[in-house]
Amino acid sequence: MVSNFQIISYNFKGSIYLRLLGNFDEDSAHELFDTLIECGSGSLDIFIDTNGLKTIHSFDRNIFLMNLEGIKKQVKNLIFIGVNKHKLIQD
């Protein structure tokens, strides 16, 4: 499957902002995991902006949620923002 997913990242005052664009599928979940692990140490906060997501595949979302707890242990403060926040994670 060819994914149109993209992560645009930028730093601001010690925090990292990750803007998610396109469709969230299995490949996207792995790319986001890798990015979070890479960015996680040394950052005050990591903001994940979900406004640019077009579709979120439910099976891949569930896999992401199952692995999210392990990521949260490696990342100091993970903050999901945007209109698709509740479609991607559960509060």
Contacts in CASP RR format, 6 or more apart in sequence:
PFRMAT RR
TARGET T0000
AUTHOR 0000-0000-0000
METHOD contacts of the structure
MODEL  1
MVSNFQIISYNFKGSIYLRLLGNFDEDSAHELFDTLIECGSGSLDIFIDT
NGLKTIHSFDRNIFLMNLEGIKKQVKNLIFIGVNKHKLIQD
1 25 0 8 1.000
1 27 0 8 1.000
3 23 0 8 1.000
3 25 0 8 1.000
3 27 0 8 1.000
3 28 0 8 1.000
4 22 0 8 1.000
4 23 0 8 1.000
5 20 0 8 1.000
5 21 0 8 1.000
5 22 0 8 1.000
5 23 0 8 1.000
5 24 0 8 1.000
5 25 0 8 1.000
5 27 0 8 1.000
5 28 0 8 1.000
5 31 0 8 1.000
6 20 0 8 1.000
6 21 0 8 1.000
6 22 0 8 1.000
7 18 0 8 1.000
7 19 0 8 1.000
7 20 0 8 1.000
7 21 0 8 1.000
7 31 0 8 1.000
7 32 0 8 1.000
7 35 0 8 1.000
8 18 0 8 1.000
8 19 0 8 1.000
8 21 0 8 1.000
9 16 0 8 1.000
9 17 0 8 1.000
9 18 0 8 1.000
9 19 0 8 1.000
9 35 0 8 1.000
9 39 0 8 1.000
10 16 0 8 1.000
10 17 0 8 1.000
11 17 0 8 1.000
13 44 0 8 1.000
14 43 0 8 1.000
14 44 0 8 1.000
14 45 0 8 1.000
15 43 0 8 1.000
15 44 0 8 1.000
15 45 0 8 1.000
15 46 0 8 1.000
15 47 0 8 1.000
16 39 0 8 1.000
16 40 0 8 1.000
16 43 0 8 1.000
16 45 0 8 1.000
16 46 0 8 1.000
16 47 0 8 1.000
17 46 0 8 1.000
17 47 0 8 1.000
17 49 0 8 1.000
18 32 0 8 1.000
18 35 0 8 1.000
18 36 0 8 1.000
18 39 0 8 1.000
18 46 0 8 1.000
18 47 0 8 1.000
18 48 0 8 1.000
18 49 0 8 1.000
19 49 0 8 1.000
19 51 0 8 1.000
19 52 0 8 1.000
20 28 0 8 1.000
20 32 0 8 1.000
20 48 0 8 1.000
20 49 0 8 1.000
20 50 0 8 1.000
20 52 0 8 1.000
20 53 0 8 1.000
21 52 0 8 1.000
21 53 0 8 1.000
22 28 0 8 1.000
22 52 0 8 1.000
22 53 0 8 1.000
22 54 0 8 1.000
22 55 0 8 1.000
23 53 0 8 1.000
23 54 0 8 1.000
23 55 0 8 1.000
23 56 0 8 1.000
23 57 0 8 1.000
24 53 0 8 1.000
24 55 0 8 1.000
24 56 0 8 1.000
24 57 0 8 1.000
24 60 0 8 1.000
24 61 0 8 1.000
24 64 0 8 1.000
24 88 0 8 1.000
25 57 0 8 1.000
25 60 0 8 1.000
26 57 0 8 1.000
26 59 0 8 1.000
26 60 0 8 1.000
26 63 0 8 1.000
28 60 0 8 1.000
29 60 0 8 1.000
29 61 0 8 1.000
29 63 0 8 1.000
29 64 0 8 1.000
29 67 0 8 1.000
32 48 0 8 1.000
32 64 0 8 1.000
33 64 0 8 1.000
33 67 0 8 1.000
33 71 0 8 1.000
36 46 0 8 1.000
36 71 0 8 1.000
36 74 0 8 1.000
36 75 0 8 1.000
36 78 0 8 1.000
37 71 0 8 1.000
37 74 0 8 1.000
39 46 0 8 1.000
39 75 0 8 1.000
40 46 0 8 1.000
40 74 0 8 1.000
40 75 0 8 1.000
40 76 0 8 1.000
41 74 0 8 1.000
42 76 0 8 1.000
43 75 0 8 1.000
43 76 0 8 1.000
44 76 0 8 1.000
44 77 0 8 1.000
45 76 0 8 1.000
45 77 0 8 1.000
45 78 0 8 1.000
45 79 0 8 1.000
46 75 0 8 1.000
46 76 0 8 1.000
46 77 0 8 1.000
46 78 0 8 1.000
46 79 0 8 1.000
47 79 0 8 1.000
47 80 0 8 1.000
47 81 0 8 1.000
48 78 0 8 1.000
48 79 0 8 1.000
48 80 0 8 1.000
48 81 0 8 1.000
49 81 0 8 1.000
49 82 0 8 1.000
50 80 0 8 1.000
50 81 0 8 1.000
50 82 0 8 1.000
50 83 0 8 1.000
50 84 0 8 1.000
50 85 0 8 1.000
50 87 0 8 1.000
50 88 0 8 1.000
51 81 0 8 1.000
51 82 0 8 1.000
51 83 0 8 1.000
51 84 0 8 1.000
52 84 0 8 1.000
53 84 0 8 1.000
53 87 0 8 1.000
53 88 0 8 1.000
56 84 0 8 1.000
56 87 0 8 1.000
56 88 0 8 1.000
61 87 0 8 1.000
61 88 0 8 1.000
64 88 0 8 1.000
65 89 0 8 1.000
65 90 0 8 1.000
68 89 0 8 1.000
71 78 0 8 1.000
72 78 0 8 1.000
80 88 0 8 1.000
80 89 0 8 1.000
END
